[in-house]
Amino acid sequence: MHPFSSLSSIASSARPGAERWLARRRGWSWSWALMVVITLGVALLMLVTPAYLVLRTAEAGQRALDLLWEGRNLQVWGNTLLLCVSVTAATTILAVPLAYLIDRTDLPGRRLWGILTPLPLVLPSMCGSIRIPGFCSGMQMPVMDPNPND
C-alpha cells in the first residue's frame, strides 16, 4: 500500500487539484534526493565542533568531570538554564497573542505589524556583522597583526 493512497481520497474531496498534486509528489525525484544529501552534509559539518569538544574532553578524563561539577560551574549551568527557560516563556507569551492578532484579526496596519514584528530577530545579527569588520579594521589587534615585532 502506498503511503499517499489514503490521502488521495481525502485530498480529492478537499480540493479538485489536490489529487494531481499528490500524484506528482509520489516517488523520489532527483531534486529531493539532492536536498537530502545537502541537508545531511550541512548537519555533519555542524557536528564537527561538538565532536571535537567531546573528543578533547574525553582525553582529559576525570579532571574534566571534576571541573564540570565545581560550584562556580554549576552556578553558570543554572544561570544558563534559567535564561533559556525564561526567554522561551517570555517570547511565547509575547509572540503567540501577537501572531494571532496579526493573522486572525482585522488589526489596523496589519501588513506593517507583520513586517515590524520579526525585525528584532534580524537586526542584532545584521548590525553585528556590519560592525565587526569596521571595528577590526580600525585598530590593530595582536592576533590580526602580521608583524608583531614592528
N, C-alpha and C positions, 0 to 999 in steps of 0.2 A: 504494500500500500504506500502510495506516495505521500510525503508529509503535507503537501498542499491540497490533497484531494478533498478533505473535509472542508477546507476553507473556500474552495471554489463555489460550492453551493451557497455558502453564506455571502460571499462576495457578489455573486450574480444577483442575489436578491437585494443587496445594498446599493450597488451601482451597476449600470449596464456595462461600462468599460472595465470593471474590476476583474472580470474573469480573463480577459485578454491580458491584463497587466500581470496576473498570477501566472498565466501560461508563459509569458516572456521571462519570468523570474525563475522558472524551473530549470534545474541543471546548473552546471558550473560554467561560467564564462571566463575567458582569459583575463578580462579586466578585474573580475572579482578575485581570481587567484593571484594576480599581481598585487592587489590591495592587501591581501592576507600576507604575502611574502614581505612587502614593505612594512606592514604593521609589526610583524614578528621581528624583523630586523631592527626597527626602532626600539621595540621592547627589549631586545637583547642588548643594544647599546646602552639603554638606560640602566640595565642591571650591572654594567661593568663597575661602576663606582661602589655600590653596595657590596658586590662580590669581593672587590679589593679590600674594603674595610673589614669584612668578615674574615678574610684570609690573614690580614695583618693582626687582627685581634686574636685569632686562634694561635698565631705564633707567640703572642705574649703570654698565653696560658692563664695560670691562676692570678697573676698580677693584674691582668685586665679585669677579671671578675671582681677582685678586691677593690680596684679603683672605681668600678661601676657602682658598687654598693656603699661607697663612702657617704657620710652625712651631707656634705655640700652637693654632691652629685644627685642624691635622692631629692634634695630640695629643688634642684634645677629640673629634674624629671617631673616633679609635682607641679611646679610652676608652668612647665610646658603643657602638661595635660590639662591643667586648669584653663590656660589660654585657649587651647584647642576647643574645649567644651564650651567655654563662654562665647567665643567668637562664632562658633557654629550655631549656638542658641540665639544669639543676638541677630545674626544675619537671617536666620529662619524667621524669627519674629518680625523683622522688618520686610523681608523680601516676599513672603507668601501673601500678606494682605496687599502689598503694593502691586504685585503681579496680577492679583485678582482685580484690583481697581483698574489697572491699565487695560487688561484684556477683556473683562466681562462687564464693565460699566460704560456709561457714556461720559466719562471724565473729560472735562474741558482741557484741551491741549494734549489729548491722548498720544498723538504721534510724537510730540515734543517730550513728554514724560518717558515714552518708550526709548527715545534716544538718550535722554539725560541720565536715566537710572543706571545703566551699565558703565557709565563713564568712570566712576571710581575704580572699577576693575582694570580699566585700560590705562588711565593716566599715570599711576605710580610707576609702572614698568616703562612706559614711554618716556616719562621725564627722567628716570634713572638712566636709560640707555642714551639719552641725549646729553645728560650732564657728565657722565663718567669720562667719555673721551676728551671733553673740554677740560675737565679737572686734571686728567693725567698729562695732557699736553702742556698745561700751564705751569707745571712745576716739575722739577727733577726728582724723581723717586729713586732711591738706591737700587731697587730691583730692576728698574727700567733703564738705568744709566749704562750705556755700552762701555764707557771708560771710567770706572770708579776711582781711579787714581789721579785723574786730572783735577 
